[in-house]
């Protein structure tokens, strides 16, 4: 009887404790008894993903301590609760949990105004990113760092894991003329950085108009080899179409394609980004062409739904395959079979977003000229290698 009771208690402890022992930046701040923020008036840049390892919202943690004074909240695309659709206007509102005004940074402004910052001593950033350049939470961080630098405020990042891990670096570089809110930094499409590391690199290399007084509250127990499933942490849906911990891998694979007309990647459905379909391909042949590439850790099966045909994917997070490159193979094949081609049928607004996400307009010329995809991918390599060298001084984790 005693042994059975002990067994139940042991199971309870295992279920309650993260298996990897990864501690988030907010956990470390709590362990430090909020020392870096004591006595300061704080503005918190956050949303529903800002939680500690027990699932308690960061804004509640900070509002309940008497060590600091939480004064204002700032929210990104998708809003404070993460329910607004991609690209949808987000209004400022009062937060029911804290009673504070949550200033929208995805409405009339993408950057805190001097009025919003008045009376603050420090801006704190705590949101979960997905590790891909076109996801706008990193852009929000960059604009807030710039505002902090201009206002003479401190800027603190409460660090979090990169769900793709810290070693995956792939995709096209960003040409300066295409820098925008969906591609704020001159980095590859997949960068392998945590938000703390990206902030250090941004500040160190002067990517924004003003540098800030930056500090990062580092995690404990996270290493670059870890994808999210290895952290032992709970996943919080970061936005309506990133519902699961493995969703960032699918976003990398098909997210670029979703910006063009005549394609379906499952956005808005139960499996966003997990398939690629168009009206110009035959599912069996299309699937076989992708299988022939032999991308490890990516299972490809035919997808057919009425006139929409293509391929569905199952990705092993441990894959060493270049997911962005596989996405370009899909675009190339679909563009070849479409009449008119994908670019000709896409309105100017969609093309503009596609070029901004990809980081260049050259991809259209390359695909319309039937440039071999391997040659397109080889063209990314100098940028990836230069980035690896440039990021090295800013890394925080082994």
C-alpha positions in Angstrom: 0.0 0.0 0.0 2.8 2.4 0.9 4.7 1.5 -2.3 1.5 2.2 -4.4 1.1 5.6 -2.7 4.8 6.5 -3.3 4.4 5.5 -7.0 1.4 7.8 -7.4 3.3 10.7 -5.8 6.3 10.0 -8.0 4.1 10.2 -11.2 2.6 13.4 -9.9 6.0 15.0 -9.4 7.2 13.9 -12.9 4.0 15.4 -14.5 4.5 18.6 -12.7 8.2 19.0 -13.4 9.6 20.0 -16.9 11.7 17.0 -17.9 14.5 19.1 -19.3 14.7 21.6 -16.5 14.5 24.5 -18.9 13.8 27.8 -17.0 12.5 30.7 -19.0 13.7 34.3 -18.7 10.6 35.2 -16.6 11.4 32.2 -14.3 14.9 33.5 -13.8 13.6 37.0 -13.1 11.4 35.6 -10.4 14.2 33.6 -9.0 16.3 36.8 -8.8 13.4 38.4 -6.8 13.0 40.9 -9.7 16.4 42.5 -8.9 17.0 44.0 -12.4 13.7 45.9 -12.2 13.4 46.8 -8.5 12.0 50.3 -7.9 11.4 50.9 -11.7 8.3 51.9 -13.6 7.9 49.1 -16.2 6.2 48.9 -19.6 5.7 45.3 -20.7 5.6 44.2 -24.3 3.7 41.0 -24.2 0.7 38.9 -25.2 -0.9 35.6 -24.2 2.4 33.8 -24.9 4.1 35.7 -22.1 3.9 33.1 -19.4 6.2 31.4 -16.9 6.9 27.7 -16.9 3.9 27.1 -14.7 1.6 28.9 -17.2 1.1 32.1 -15.2 1.0 35.2 -17.4 4.0 37.4 -17.1 1.8 40.5 -16.8 0.2 39.0 -13.7 3.5 38.0 -12.2 4.8 41.6 -12.6 1.6 43.3 -11.5 1.5 41.3 -8.2 5.0 42.0 -7.0 5.6 45.1 -4.9 9.2 45.2 -6.1 8.3 47.1 -9.2 5.5 49.2 -10.7 4.0 47.8 -13.8 2.6 50.9 -15.6 1.6 49.9 -19.2 1.3 47.0 -21.6 2.2 47.0 -25.3 0.7 44.4 -27.7 1.8 43.1 -31.2 0.0 41.7 -34.2 -2.8 39.2 -33.2 -3.5 41.3 -30.0 -3.1 40.7 -26.3 -5.0 37.4 -26.5 -3.6 36.2 -29.8 -7.0 35.8 -31.5 -6.9 38.6 -34.1 -6.2 37.4 -37.7 -3.0 37.9 -39.5 -2.7 41.5 -40.7 -5.9 42.6 -38.8 -5.9 46.0 -37.2 -5.6 45.7 -33.4 -7.1 48.4 -31.2 -5.7 49.6 -27.8 -7.8 48.5 -24.9 -7.8 48.1 -21.1 -6.6 44.7 -20.0 -9.2 43.0 -17.7 -6.5 41.0 -15.8 -4.3 44.0 -14.7 -6.5 47.0 -15.3 -3.7 48.5 -17.4 -4.0 50.1 -20.9 -2.7 47.7 -23.5 -1.3 49.9 -26.2 -1.6 48.4 -29.6 1.6 48.2 -31.7 -0.3 46.9 -34.7 -2.8 49.7 -35.3 -2.0 53.4 -36.0 1.6 52.8 -35.0 4.0 49.9 -35.0 6.4 51.6 -32.5 5.7 53.1 -29.1 5.1 56.8 -29.2 6.8 59.2 -26.8 3.4 59.7 -25.1 3.0 55.9 -24.5 6.5 55.9 -23.0 6.1 58.9 -20.7 7.0 58.1 -17.1 8.6 54.7 -17.8 12.1 53.7 -16.7 12.3 50.4 -18.6 10.6 48.4 -21.4 10.5 44.6 -20.8 9.9 42.2 -23.8 8.3 38.8 -23.2 6.7 37.0 -26.1 7.2 33.6 -27.8 8.6 33.9 -31.3 8.8 31.0 -33.9 12.2 31.5 -35.3 11.3 32.7 -38.8 12.1 36.2 -40.2 8.6 37.0 -41.5 6.9 36.4 -38.1 6.2 39.9 -36.8 6.9 39.6 -33.1 10.6 40.1 -33.7 9.9 43.2 -35.7 7.8 44.5 -32.8 10.8 43.9 -30.5 13.1 45.8 -32.9 10.8 48.8 -33.1 10.4 48.9 -29.3 14.2 48.7 -28.9 14.5 51.7 -31.2 11.9 53.6 -29.2 13.7 52.8 -26.0 17.0 54.0 -27.4 15.4 57.3 -28.5 13.7 57.8 -25.1 16.8 56.9 -23.0 15.0 53.9 -21.5 16.5 50.5 -20.5 15.3 47.5 -22.5 15.1 44.0 -21.0 14.4 40.8 -22.9 13.0 37.8 -20.9 14.4 35.1 -23.1 12.6 32.1 -24.5 13.5 29.0 -26.7 13.5 29.1 -30.4 11.0 26.3 -31.2 13.0 25.4 -34.4 16.2 25.0 -32.3 19.3 27.1 -32.5 21.1 25.4 -35.3 18.7 25.7 -38.2 19.8 28.5 -40.5 18.4 28.5 -44.0 16.8 30.5 -46.7 17.3 33.7 -48.7 19.0 36.8 -47.2 17.1 40.2 -47.0 17.9 42.8 -49.6 17.9 46.3 -48.0 15.2 47.7 -50.3 12.7 45.0 -49.1 13.1 45.5 -45.4 9.7 46.0 -43.8 7.6 44.9 -40.8 7.5 41.4 -42.2 11.2 41.3 -42.6 12.8 43.8 -40.3 16.3 42.5 -40.1 19.0 41.5 -42.6 19.1 37.9 -41.6 18.3 34.6 -43.4 14.6 33.5 -43.5 15.4 31.0 -40.6 17.9 32.4 -38.2 18.4 30.0 -35.3 18.4 32.7 -32.6 16.4 33.3 -29.5 14.8 36.7 -29.1 17.5 37.6 -26.6 20.2 36.7 -29.0 18.5 38.5 -31.9 18.1 41.6 -29.7 21.9 41.5 -28.9 22.8 41.2 -32.6 20.3 44.0 -33.6 21.7 46.3 -31.0 25.3 45.4 -31.5 25.2 45.9 -35.3 23.0 49.0 -35.2 20.1 47.6 -37.3 17.6 50.1 -35.8 17.9 53.9 -35.9 18.8 54.1 -32.2 20.6 51.7 -29.9 19.3 51.0 -26.5 20.7 50.0 -23.1 20.0 46.3 -23.5 20.1 43.4 -21.1 18.8 39.8 -21.5 17.6 37.6 -18.7 18.9 34.3 -20.0 17.2 30.9 -19.8 18.7 28.0 -17.9 18.9 24.5 -19.3 18.3 25.3 -23.0 20.8 24.4 -25.7 20.9 25.0 -29.4 20.1 21.3 -30.2 16.7 21.6 -28.5 13.5 21.9 -30.5 10.4 22.7 -28.5 9.4 19.2 -27.8 12.6 18.6 -25.9 12.2 21.5 -23.5 9.5 20.0 -21.3 7.6 23.3 -21.6 4.0 23.7 -22.5 3.3 25.2 -25.9 1.0 28.2 -26.0 -0.5 28.9 -29.5 1.3 31.9 -30.7 -1.3 33.0 -33.2 -4.4 31.5 -34.8 -2.4 29.6 -37.4 0.5 28.4 -35.2 -1.6 26.1 -32.9 1.0 23.5 -32.1 4.7 23.3 -31.1 5.6 21.8 -34.5 3.6 24.4 -36.4 6.7 26.6 -36.9 8.3 23.9 -39.1 5.3 23.8 -41.4 5.3 27.6 -41.4 8.8 27.6 -42.7 7.9 25.0 -45.4 4.8 26.6 -46.9 4.5 30.0 -45.4 6.1 31.9 -48.3 3.8 30.1 -50.8 0.7 31.3 -48.9 1.4 34.9 -50.0 0.7 34.1 -53.6 -2.7 33.7 -55.3 -4.0 30.4 -56.5 -2.4 28.3 -53.7 -3.8 26.7 -50.6 -1.7 25.9 -47.5 -4.4 25.1 -45.0 -4.4 28.5 -43.4 -7.7 29.0 -41.5 -8.3 25.3 -41.2 -7.4 22.6 -38.6 -3.9 21.9 -40.1 -2.5 25.3 -41.1 0.6 25.2 -43.3 0.6 21.4 -43.3 -0.2 21.0 -47.0 0.4 22.7 -50.3 -2.2 22.6 -53.1 -3.1 24.4 -56.3 -5.4 23.9 -59.3 -2.6 23.4 -61.7 -1.0 20.2 -60.5 -1.8 16.5 -60.3 -1.4 15.2 -56.7 0.4 11.9 -57.5 3.0 13.3 -59.9 3.5 16.4 -57.7 4.1 14.2 -54.6 6.5 11.9 -56.4 8.5 14.9 -57.6 8.9 16.0 -54.0 9.7 12.5 -52.7 12.5 12.2 -55.3 14.3 15.0 -53.6 14.9 12.7 -50.6 14.5 15.4 -47.9 15.2 13.5 -44.6 12.5 13.6 -41.9 9.8 14.9 -44.2 7.0 12.5 -45.2 5.1 13.5 -48.3 1.7 12.1 -49.3 -0.8 13.2 -52.0 -3.4 15.8 -51.1 -6.7 16.1 -53.1 -9.7 18.2 -52.2 -11.9 18.9 -55.2 -10.0 20.9 -57.7 -7.2 21.5 -55.2 -4.3 19.0 -55.5 -0.9 18.8 -54.1 0.9 17.3 -51.2 0.5 16.9 -47.4 3.5 16.8 -45.1 4.5 15.3 -41.9 7.7 16.8 -40.5 10.0 15.2 -37.9 11.4 18.2 -35.8 14.8 16.5 -35.8 15.0 16.7 -39.6 18.3 18.2 -41.0 16.5 18.9 -44.3 16.3 22.4 -45.7 12.6 23.2 -45.3 12.8 26.6 -47.0 14.5 25.0 -50.0 11.8 22.3 -50.2 9.2 25.2 -50.2 10.9 26.7 -53.3 10.9 23.4 -55.1 7.1 23.3 -54.6 6.7 26.9 -55.8 8.9 26.2 -58.9 6.9 23.1 -59.9 3.5 24.7 -59.2 4.6 27.8 -61.1 5.7 25.7 -64.1 2.3 24.0 -64.3 0.0 26.9 -63.6 -1.6 28.8 -66.5 -1.1 31.7 -66.1 1.8 31.4 -63.7 1.5 32.1 -60.0 3.0 35.6 -60.3 0.8 36.6 -63.2 -2.4 35.6 -61.3 -1.4 37.3 -58.0 -2.5 40.9 -57.4 0.1 43.6 -56.7 -0.7 43.6 -53.0 0.1 39.9 -52.7 3.2 40.2 -54.7 4.5 43.0 -52.6 4.1 41.0 -49.4 5.7 37.9 -51.0 8.8 39.9 -52.1 9.0 41.4 -48.6 8.8 38.0 -46.9 11.2 36.4 -49.3 13.6 39.4 -49.2 14.0 40.0 -52.9 12.1 40.2 -56.2 14.7 38.1 -58.0 12.9 34.9 -57.1 10.1 35.8 -59.6 12.6 36.3 -62.4 14.4 33.1 -61.5 11.2 31.0 -61.5 9.8 32.5 -64.6 13.1 31.7 -66.4 13.0 28.1 -65.0 16.2 28.6 -63.2 17.1 25.3 -61.5 16.1 25.3 -57.9 19.4 24.0 -56.8 21.0 27.1 -58.3 18.6 29.3 -56.5 19.4 27.6 -53.2 23.1 27.8 -53.8 22.7 31.5 -54.2 21.6 31.7 -50.5 24.8 30.1 -49.2 27.1 33.2 -49.1 24.5 35.1 -47.0 24.0 32.1 -44.7 27.7 31.7 -44.1 28.2 35.4 -43.5 25.3 35.5 -41.0 26.8 32.5 -39.1 30.0 34.4 -38.6 28.3 37.7 -37.8 26.0 36.1 -35.2 28.7 34.2 -33.3 29.6 37.0 -30.8 25.9 37.4 -29.8 25.1 33.8 -28.9 24.2 33.1 -25.3 23.7 29.3 -25.4 25.9 26.3 -26.3 
